[in-house]
């Protein structure tokens, strides 16, 4: 088959377009099965260490997760505007009251934009555990926070034993905490 000079640029464009589509499909296929590239992945058989952080509490004092080694920690990502979070927090206060002397420490990580509404919320809900101001970087350490609430149950050894996305029945937390205490 002989191509006329006018047909050669058209064929070249078709070849380039076909190669571009193939490249896009190949990139998609390779990345689709790769999984998240975040710092923490929790599976049922592997208990990774909880990523450490140092953040400022709404009271102004610093808080480092590493200072809680030897305690069972319930790390709760939440926000004042999150309706399920508002429902869950009074029960977290009860958990802290019930298991605090046995070694449970709840730490709230507020994903609000600023501390002002968090301070008011903290007083209104009589929160009895520290609350720090989180950000996207903190969320990324824990696999990304795309919705709230998200909670992690961390053992005395600093490893993550549970991850809960969305509102979680307090009995589920209690069962996991009791096993780790």
SULBEL-V652320 format. One record per residue. N is the residue number from 1. PHI is phi in whole degrees, 0 to 359 (none if undefined). NEAR is the number of other ideal C-beta (glycine too) atoms within 10 Angstrom. D_FIRST is the distance of its C-alpha to the first C-alpha in whole Angstrom. Layout:
n=N phi=PHI near=NEAR d_first=D_FIRST
n=N phi=PHI near=NEAR d_first=D_FIRST
This chain:
n=1 phi=none near=3 d_first=0
n=2 phi=255 near=4 d_first=4
n=3 phi=265 near=9 d_first=6
n=4 phi=285 near=6 d_first=10
n=5 phi=305 near=6 d_first=13
n=6 phi=289 near=7 d_first=14
n=7 phi=275 near=11 d_first=12
n=8 phi=298 near=10 d_first=12
n=9 phi=296 near=9 d_first=16
n=10 phi=295 near=10 d_first=15
n=11 phi=297 near=10 d_first=13
n=12 phi=299 near=10 d_first=16
n=13 phi=295 near=10 d_first=18
n=14 phi=295 near=10 d_first=17
n=15 phi=296 near=10 d_first=17
n=16 phi=297 near=10 d_first=20
n=17 phi=297 near=10 d_first=22
n=18 phi=297 near=10 d_first=21
n=19 phi=296 near=10 d_first=22
n=20 phi=296 near=10 d_first=25
n=21 phi=296 near=10 d_first=26
n=22 phi=298 near=10 d_first=26
n=23 phi=297 near=10 d_first=28
n=24 phi=296 near=10 d_first=31
n=25 phi=297 near=10 d_first=30
n=26 phi=296 near=10 d_first=31
n=27 phi=299 near=10 d_first=34
n=28 phi=301 near=9 d_first=36
n=29 phi=297 near=9 d_first=35
n=30 phi=292 near=9 d_first=37
n=31 phi=281 near=10 d_first=40
n=32 phi=296 near=8 d_first=41
n=33 phi=263 near=6 d_first=42
n=34 phi=284 near=7 d_first=44
n=35 phi=84 near=8 d_first=47
n=36 phi=292 near=9 d_first=49
n=37 phi=255 near=9 d_first=50
n=38 phi=280 near=13 d_first=53
n=39 phi=286 near=12 d_first=56
n=40 phi=226 near=17 d_first=58
n=41 phi=231 near=13 d_first=57
n=42 phi=253 near=17 d_first=59
n=43 phi=238 near=8 d_first=59
n=44 phi=289 near=6 d_first=61
n=45 phi=254 near=4 d_first=61
n=46 phi=235 near=9 d_first=61
n=47 phi=247 near=16 d_first=64
n=48 phi=282 near=13 d_first=63
n=49 phi=292 near=11 d_first=65
n=50 phi=292 near=25 d_first=65
n=51 phi=299 near=17 d_first=64
n=52 phi=282 near=13 d_first=67
n=53 phi=209 near=18 d_first=68
n=54 phi=227 near=11 d_first=70
n=55 phi=227 near=19 d_first=71
n=56 phi=271 near=12 d_first=73
n=57 phi=286 near=18 d_first=75
n=58 phi=296 near=21 d_first=76
n=59 phi=284 near=12 d_first=80
n=60 phi=104 near=7 d_first=79
n=61 phi=283 near=9 d_first=79
n=62 phi=284 near=10 d_first=76
n=63 phi=220 near=17 d_first=75
n=64 phi=245 near=12 d_first=73
n=65 phi=301 near=21 d_first=72
n=66 phi=300 near=10 d_first=73
n=67 phi=286 near=12 d_first=76
n=68 phi=260 near=20 d_first=76
n=69 phi=301 near=15 d_first=76
n=70 phi=98 near=11 d_first=78
n=71 phi=246 near=18 d_first=78
n=72 phi=271 near=23 d_first=76
n=73 phi=243 near=24 d_first=74
n=74 phi=254 near=24 d_first=72
n=75 phi=263 near=23 d_first=70
n=76 phi=243 near=24 d_first=69
n=77 phi=275 near=23 d_first=66
n=78 phi=205 near=26 d_first=67
n=79 phi=207 near=19 d_first=68
n=80 phi=295 near=20 d_first=71
n=81 phi=274 near=13 d_first=68
n=82 phi=274 near=19 d_first=67
n=83 phi=299 near=9 d_first=69
n=84 phi=299 near=14 d_first=69
n=85 phi=296 near=22 d_first=70
n=86 phi=298 near=16 d_first=73
n=87 phi=286 near=11 d_first=74
n=88 phi=280 near=23 d_first=73
n=89 phi=299 near=25 d_first=75
n=90 phi=301 near=12 d_first=79
n=91 phi=286 near=15 d_first=78
n=92 phi=292 near=23 d_first=77
n=93 phi=300 near=16 d_first=80
n=94 phi=297 near=13 d_first=82
n=95 phi=299 near=18 d_first=80
n=96 phi=297 near=16 d_first=81
n=97 phi=298 near=12 d_first=84
n=98 phi=287 near=12 d_first=84
n=99 phi=247 near=20 d_first=83
n=100 phi=302 near=14 d_first=83
n=101 phi=290 near=7 d_first=86
n=102 phi=271 near=11 d_first=84
n=103 phi=119 near=15 d_first=82
n=104 phi=278 near=23 d_first=79
n=105 phi=229 near=19 d_first=78
n=106 phi=264 near=24 d_first=76
n=107 phi=234 near=22 d_first=74
n=108 phi=267 near=26 d_first=72
n=109 phi=243 near=28 d_first=69
n=110 phi=283 near=28 d_first=69
n=111 phi=258 near=22 d_first=65
n=112 phi=293 near=18 d_first=67
n=113 phi=287 near=13 d_first=66
n=114 phi=205 near=9 d_first=70
n=115 phi=282 near=18 d_first=73
n=116 phi=302 near=11 d_first=75
n=117 phi=293 near=14 d_first=74
n=118 phi=291 near=23 d_first=74
n=119 phi=300 near=15 d_first=78
n=120 phi=297 near=12 d_first=79
n=121 phi=299 near=22 d_first=77
n=122 phi=304 near=22 d_first=79
n=123 phi=291 near=10 d_first=82
n=124 phi=299 near=11 d_first=82
n=125 phi=268 near=14 d_first=80
n=126 phi=50 near=9 d_first=83
n=127 phi=293 near=19 d_first=80
n=128 phi=250 near=14 d_first=82
n=129 phi=218 near=20 d_first=79
n=130 phi=291 near=18 d_first=77
n=131 phi=233 near=25 d_first=75
n=132 phi=249 near=24 d_first=72
n=133 phi=267 near=18 d_first=70
n=134 phi=268 near=22 d_first=66
n=135 phi=208 near=13 d_first=63
n=136 phi=300 near=10 d_first=59
n=137 phi=297 near=9 d_first=60
n=138 phi=297 near=17 d_first=62
n=139 phi=300 near=18 d_first=60
n=140 phi=295 near=15 d_first=57
n=141 phi=303 near=18 d_first=60
n=142 phi=255 near=22 d_first=60
n=143 phi=94 near=19 d_first=56
n=144 phi=90 near=15 d_first=56
n=145 phi=247 near=21 d_first=58
n=146 phi=264 near=8 d_first=56
n=147 phi=204 near=11 d_first=59
n=148 phi=231 near=23 d_first=63
n=149 phi=280 near=25 d_first=65
n=150 phi=226 near=23 d_first=64
n=151 phi=231 near=25 d_first=66
n=152 phi=235 near=22 d_first=66
n=153 phi=257 near=24 d_first=69
n=154 phi=245 near=24 d_first=70
n=155 phi=283 near=21 d_first=72
n=156 phi=301 near=14 d_first=75
n=157 phi=276 near=13 d_first=73
n=158 phi=85 near=19 d_first=70
n=159 phi=262 near=15 d_first=68
n=160 phi=276 near=22 d_first=66
n=161 phi=249 near=17 d_first=67
n=162 phi=202 near=21 d_first=66
n=163 phi=228 near=16 d_first=63
n=164 phi=232 near=18 d_first=64
n=165 phi=257 near=14 d_first=62
n=166 phi=90 near=11 d_first=63
n=167 phi=300 near=15 d_first=67
n=168 phi=237 near=18 d_first=68
n=169 phi=302 near=11 d_first=71
n=170 phi=298 near=14 d_first=74
n=171 phi=296 near=9 d_first=75
n=172 phi=294 near=13 d_first=72
n=173 phi=300 near=23 d_first=73
n=174 phi=300 near=16 d_first=76
n=175 phi=297 near=12 d_first=75
n=176 phi=294 near=19 d_first=73
n=177 phi=296 near=23 d_first=75
n=178 phi=301 near=12 d_first=78
n=179 phi=294 near=12 d_first=76
n=180 phi=273 near=20 d_first=76
n=181 phi=283 near=13 d_first=79
